[in-house]
Structures are given as structure tokens and as C-alpha cells.
């Protein structure tokens, strides 16, 4: 699932190095519009519903955190 997520992230934000960044929100790398695009693609591609309550910085600061959120919502 990580490969699919990486593909979604790089398609939505091709200028960001998701492999190395660990403070995507804290450093202002991802903006709110980016997150909206990412959440929409995750819903469409991975069939995972991410709620408004999930839209907190802790869930989107790194690929691993986004993956953990997706896996938690998938089950």
C-alpha cells in the first residue's frame, strides 16, 4: 500500500521529496489545498474514507504518518 500512497503523493505534489521529508505540515511544505487533493486521491484510489477529524497535522507530517492513517481507516 505504501507504493500506491507514494504514487498518489508524487502525482499530487511532484515538487516534494516525500521520501525524506518528515515535517510536511510543520515546515509549511504541504498546504491545505495539497492535503485536500491528497485526501481526495486516497479516497478514489485506495477507497479509504478520511474524516474531518483526521485532518490534523500529526496525520500528514510524513509519509509514514499518512500511511498509518490510511491503514487505520482501511480496517
Phi and psi in radians as a Rosetta constraint file:
Dihedral C 1 N 2 CA 2 C 2 CIRCULARHARMONIC -1.097 0.35
Dihedral N 2 CA 2 C 2 N 3 CIRCULARHARMONIC -0.653 0.35
Dihedral C 2 N 3 CA 3 C 3 CIRCULARHARMONIC -1.102 0.35
Dihedral N 3 CA 3 C 3 N 4 CIRCULARHARMONIC -0.746 0.35
Dihedral C 3 N 4 CA 4 C 4 CIRCULARHARMONIC -1.101 0.35
Dihedral N 4 CA 4 C 4 N 5 CIRCULARHARMONIC -0.746 0.35
Dihedral C 4 N 5 CA 5 C 5 CIRCULARHARMONIC -1.107 0.35
Dihedral N 5 CA 5 C 5 N 6 CIRCULARHARMONIC -0.757 0.35
Dihedral C 5 N 6 CA 6 C 6 CIRCULARHARMONIC -1.061 0.35
Dihedral N 6 CA 6 C 6 N 7 CIRCULARHARMONIC -0.673 0.35
Dihedral C 6 N 7 CA 7 C 7 CIRCULARHARMONIC -1.126 0.35
Dihedral N 7 CA 7 C 7 N 8 CIRCULARHARMONIC -0.769 0.35
Dihedral C 7 N 8 CA 8 C 8 CIRCULARHARMONIC -1.049 0.35
Dihedral N 8 CA 8 C 8 N 9 CIRCULARHARMONIC -0.841 0.35
Dihedral C 8 N 9 CA 9 C 9 CIRCULARHARMONIC -1.098 0.35
Dihedral N 9 CA 9 C 9 N 10 CIRCULARHARMONIC -0.775 0.35
Dihedral C 9 N 10 CA 10 C 10 CIRCULARHARMONIC -1.242 0.35
Dihedral N 10 CA 10 C 10 N 11 CIRCULARHARMONIC -0.500 0.35
Dihedral C 10 N 11 CA 11 C 11 CIRCULARHARMONIC -1.263 0.35
Dihedral N 11 CA 11 C 11 N 12 CIRCULARHARMONIC -0.688 0.35
Dihedral C 11 N 12 CA 12 C 12 CIRCULARHARMONIC -1.271 0.35
Dihedral N 12 CA 12 C 12 N 13 CIRCULARHARMONIC -0.660 0.35
Dihedral C 12 N 13 CA 13 C 13 CIRCULARHARMONIC -2.405 0.35
Dihedral N 13 CA 13 C 13 N 14 CIRCULARHARMONIC 1.315 0.35
Dihedral C 13 N 14 CA 14 C 14 CIRCULARHARMONIC -1.130 0.35
Dihedral N 14 CA 14 C 14 N 15 CIRCULARHARMONIC -0.326 0.35
Dihedral C 14 N 15 CA 15 C 15 CIRCULARHARMONIC -1.491 0.35
Dihedral N 15 CA 15 C 15 N 16 CIRCULARHARMONIC -0.057 0.35
Dihedral C 15 N 16 CA 16 C 16 CIRCULARHARMONIC -1.805 0.35
Dihedral N 16 CA 16 C 16 N 17 CIRCULARHARMONIC 2.355 0.35
Dihedral C 16 N 17 CA 17 C 17 CIRCULARHARMONIC -1.566 0.35
Dihedral N 17 CA 17 C 17 N 18 CIRCULARHARMONIC 1.567 0.35
Dihedral C 17 N 18 CA 18 C 18 CIRCULARHARMONIC -1.212 0.35
Dihedral N 18 CA 18 C 18 N 19 CIRCULARHARMONIC -0.341 0.35
Dihedral C 18 N 19 CA 19 C 19 CIRCULARHARMONIC -1.172 0.35
Dihedral N 19 CA 19 C 19 N 20 CIRCULARHARMONIC -0.610 0.35
Dihedral C 19 N 20 CA 20 C 20 CIRCULARHARMONIC -1.902 0.35
Dihedral N 20 CA 20 C 20 N 21 CIRCULARHARMONIC -0.397 0.35
Dihedral C 20 N 21 CA 21 C 21 CIRCULARHARMONIC -1.290 0.35
Dihedral N 21 CA 21 C 21 N 22 CIRCULARHARMONIC 2.328 0.35
Dihedral C 21 N 22 CA 22 C 22 CIRCULARHARMONIC -2.203 0.35
Dihedral N 22 CA 22 C 22 N 23 CIRCULARHARMONIC 0.131 0.35
Dihedral C 22 N 23 CA 23 C 23 CIRCULARHARMONIC -2.426 0.35
Dihedral N 23 CA 23 C 23 N 24 CIRCULARHARMONIC 0.955 0.35
Dihedral C 23 N 24 CA 24 C 24 CIRCULARHARMONIC -1.034 0.35
Dihedral N 24 CA 24 C 24 N 25 CIRCULARHARMONIC -0.691 0.35
Dihedral C 24 N 25 CA 25 C 25 CIRCULARHARMONIC -1.506 0.35
Dihedral N 25 CA 25 C 25 N 26 CIRCULARHARMONIC -0.869 0.35
Dihedral C 25 N 26 CA 26 C 26 CIRCULARHARMONIC -1.001 0.35
Dihedral N 26 CA 26 C 26 N 27 CIRCULARHARMONIC -0.620 0.35
Dihedral C 26 N 27 CA 27 C 27 CIRCULARHARMONIC -1.586 0.35
Dihedral N 27 CA 27 C 27 N 28 CIRCULARHARMONIC 0.044 0.35
Dihedral C 27 N 28 CA 28 C 28 CIRCULARHARMONIC 1.262 0.35
Dihedral N 28 CA 28 C 28 N 29 CIRCULARHARMONIC 0.389 0.35
Dihedral C 28 N 29 CA 29 C 29 CIRCULARHARMONIC -1.327 0.35
Dihedral N 29 CA 29 C 29 N 30 CIRCULARHARMONIC -0.778 0.35
Dihedral C 29 N 30 CA 30 C 30 CIRCULARHARMONIC -1.669 0.35
Dihedral N 30 CA 30 C 30 N 31 CIRCULARHARMONIC 2.306 0.35
Dihedral C 30 N 31 CA 31 C 31 CIRCULARHARMONIC -1.831 0.35
Dihedral N 31 CA 31 C 31 N 32 CIRCULARHARMONIC 2.975 0.35
Dihedral C 31 N 32 CA 32 C 32 CIRCULARHARMONIC -1.026 0.35
Dihedral N 32 CA 32 C 32 N 33 CIRCULARHARMONIC -0.676 0.35
Dihedral C 32 N 33 CA 33 C 33 CIRCULARHARMONIC -1.140 0.35
Dihedral N 33 CA 33 C 33 N 34 CIRCULARHARMONIC -0.653 0.35
Dihedral C 33 N 34 CA 34 C 34 CIRCULARHARMONIC -1.055 0.35
Dihedral N 34 CA 34 C 34 N 35 CIRCULARHARMONIC -0.770 0.35
Dihedral C 34 N 35 CA 35 C 35 CIRCULARHARMONIC -1.127 0.35
Dihedral N 35 CA 35 C 35 N 36 CIRCULARHARMONIC -0.709 0.35
Dihedral C 35 N 36 CA 36 C 36 CIRCULARHARMONIC -1.041 0.35
Dihedral N 36 CA 36 C 36 N 37 CIRCULARHARMONIC -0.783 0.35
Dihedral C 36 N 37 CA 37 C 37 CIRCULARHARMONIC -1.098 0.35
Dihedral N 37 CA 37 C 37 N 38 CIRCULARHARMONIC -0.783 0.35
Dihedral C 37 N 38 CA 38 C 38 CIRCULARHARMONIC -1.101 0.35
Dihedral N 38 CA 38 C 38 N 39 CIRCULARHARMONIC -0.819 0.35
Dihedral C 38 N 39 CA 39 C 39 CIRCULARHARMONIC -1.080 0.35
Dihedral N 39 CA 39 C 39 N 40 CIRCULARHARMONIC -0.707 0.35
Dihedral C 39 N 40 CA 40 C 40 CIRCULARHARMONIC -1.095 0.35
Dihedral N 40 CA 40 C 40 N 41 CIRCULARHARMONIC -0.776 0.35
Dihedral C 40 N 41 CA 41 C 41 CIRCULARHARMONIC -1.163 0.35
Dihedral N 41 CA 41 C 41 N 42 CIRCULARHARMONIC -0.684 0.35
Dihedral C 41 N 42 CA 42 C 42 CIRCULARHARMONIC -1.056 0.35
Dihedral N 42 CA 42 C 42 N 43 CIRCULARHARMONIC -0.739 0.35
Dihedral C 42 N 43 CA 43 C 43 CIRCULARHARMONIC -1.096 0.35
Dihedral N 43 CA 43 C 43 N 44 CIRCULARHARMONIC -0.811 0.35
Dihedral C 43 N 44 CA 44 C 44 CIRCULARHARMONIC -1.229 0.35
Dihedral N 44 CA 44 C 44 N 45 CIRCULARHARMONIC -0.794 0.35
Dihedral C 44 N 45 CA 45 C 45 CIRCULARHARMONIC -1.454 0.35
Dihedral N 45 CA 45 C 45 N 46 CIRCULARHARMONIC -0.777 0.35
Dihedral C 45 N 46 CA 46 C 46 CIRCULARHARMONIC -1.734 0.35
Dihedral N 46 CA 46 C 46 N 47 CIRCULARHARMONIC -0.086 0.35
Dihedral C 46 N 47 CA 47 C 47 CIRCULARHARMONIC 0.981 0.35
Dihedral N 47 CA 47 C 47 N 48 CIRCULARHARMONIC 0.844 0.35
Dihedral C 47 N 48 CA 48 C 48 CIRCULARHARMONIC -2.106 0.35
Dihedral N 48 CA 48 C 48 N 49 CIRCULARHARMONIC 2.245 0.35
Dihedral C 48 N 49 CA 49 C 49 CIRCULARHARMONIC -1.598 0.35
Dihedral N 49 CA 49 C 49 N 50 CIRCULARHARMONIC 2.047 0.35
Dihedral C 49 N 50 CA 50 C 50 CIRCULARHARMONIC -1.855 0.35
Dihedral N 50 CA 50 C 50 N 51 CIRCULARHARMONIC 2.178 0.35
Dihedral C 50 N 51 CA 51 C 51 CIRCULARHARMONIC -1.566 0.35
Dihedral N 51 CA 51 C 51 N 52 CIRCULARHARMONIC 2.964 0.35
Dihedral C 51 N 52 CA 52 C 52 CIRCULARHARMONIC -1.046 0.35
Dihedral N 52 CA 52 C 52 N 53 CIRCULARHARMONIC -0.644 0.35
Dihedral C 52 N 53 CA 53 C 53 CIRCULARHARMONIC -1.105 0.35
Dihedral N 53 CA 53 C 53 N 54 CIRCULARHARMONIC -0.419 0.35
Dihedral C 53 N 54 CA 54 C 54 CIRCULARHARMONIC -1.383 0.35
Dihedral N 54 CA 54 C 54 N 55 CIRCULARHARMONIC -0.250 0.35
Dihedral C 54 N 55 CA 55 C 55 CIRCULARHARMONIC -1.446 0.35
Dihedral N 55 CA 55 C 55 N 56 CIRCULARHARMONIC 1.135 0.35
Dihedral C 55 N 56 CA 56 C 56 CIRCULARHARMONIC -2.099 0.35
Dihedral N 56 CA 56 C 56 N 57 CIRCULARHARMONIC 2.659 0.35
Dihedral C 56 N 57 CA 57 C 57 CIRCULARHARMONIC -0.937 0.35
Dihedral N 57 CA 57 C 57 N 58 CIRCULARHARMONIC -0.654 0.35
Dihedral C 57 N 58 CA 58 C 58 CIRCULARHARMONIC -1.017 0.35
Dihedral N 58 CA 58 C 58 N 59 CIRCULARHARMONIC -0.475 0.35
Dihedral C 58 N 59 CA 59 C 59 CIRCULARHARMONIC -1.508 0.35
Dihedral N 59 CA 59 C 59 N 60 CIRCULARHARMONIC -0.163 0.35
Dihedral C 59 N 60 CA 60 C 60 CIRCULARHARMONIC -2.269 0.35
Dihedral N 60 CA 60 C 60 N 61 CIRCULARHARMONIC 0.249 0.35
Dihedral C 60 N 61 CA 61 C 61 CIRCULARHARMONIC -1.339 0.35
Dihedral N 61 CA 61 C 61 N 62 CIRCULARHARMONIC -0.405 0.35
Dihedral C 61 N 62 CA 62 C 62 CIRCULARHARMONIC -2.629 0.35
Dihedral N 62 CA 62 C 62 N 63 CIRCULARHARMONIC 2.908 0.35
Dihedral C 62 N 63 CA 63 C 63 CIRCULARHARMONIC -1.056 0.35
Dihedral N 63 CA 63 C 63 N 64 CIRCULARHARMONIC -0.727 0.35
Dihedral C 63 N 64 CA 64 C 64 CIRCULARHARMONIC -1.097 0.35
Dihedral N 64 CA 64 C 64 N 65 CIRCULARHARMONIC -0.653 0.35
Dihedral C 64 N 65 CA 65 C 65 CIRCULARHARMONIC -1.218 0.35
Dihedral N 65 CA 65 C 65 N 66 CIRCULARHARMONIC -0.689 0.35
Dihedral C 65 N 66 CA 66 C 66 CIRCULARHARMONIC -1.127 0.35
Dihedral N 66 CA 66 C 66 N 67 CIRCULARHARMONIC -0.755 0.35
Dihedral C 66 N 67 CA 67 C 67 CIRCULARHARMONIC -1.070 0.35
Dihedral N 67 CA 67 C 67 N 68 CIRCULARHARMONIC -0.768 0.35
Dihedral C 67 N 68 CA 68 C 68 CIRCULARHARMONIC -1.050 0.35
Dihedral N 68 CA 68 C 68 N 69 CIRCULARHARMONIC -0.701 0.35
Dihedral C 68 N 69 CA 69 C 69 CIRCULARHARMONIC -1.113 0.35
Dihedral N 69 CA 69 C 69 N 70 CIRCULARHARMONIC -0.823 0.35
Dihedral C 69 N 70 CA 70 C 70 CIRCULARHARMONIC -1.066 0.35
Dihedral N 70 CA 70 C 70 N 71 CIRCULARHARMONIC -0.787 0.35
Dihedral C 70 N 71 CA 71 C 71 CIRCULARHARMONIC -1.147 0.35
Dihedral N 71 CA 71 C 71 N 72 CIRCULARHARMONIC -0.645 0.35
Dihedral C 71 N 72 CA 72 C 72 CIRCULARHARMONIC -1.158 0.35
Dihedral N 72 CA 72 C 72 N 73 CIRCULARHARMONIC -0.667 0.35
Dihedral C 72 N 73 CA 73 C 73 CIRCULARHARMONIC -1.390 0.35
Dihedral N 73 CA 73 C 73 N 74 CIRCULARHARMONIC -0.379 0.35
Dihedral C 73 N 74 CA 74 C 74 CIRCULARHARMONIC -1.267 0.35
Dihedral N 74 CA 74 C 74 N 75 CIRCULARHARMONIC -0.600 0.35
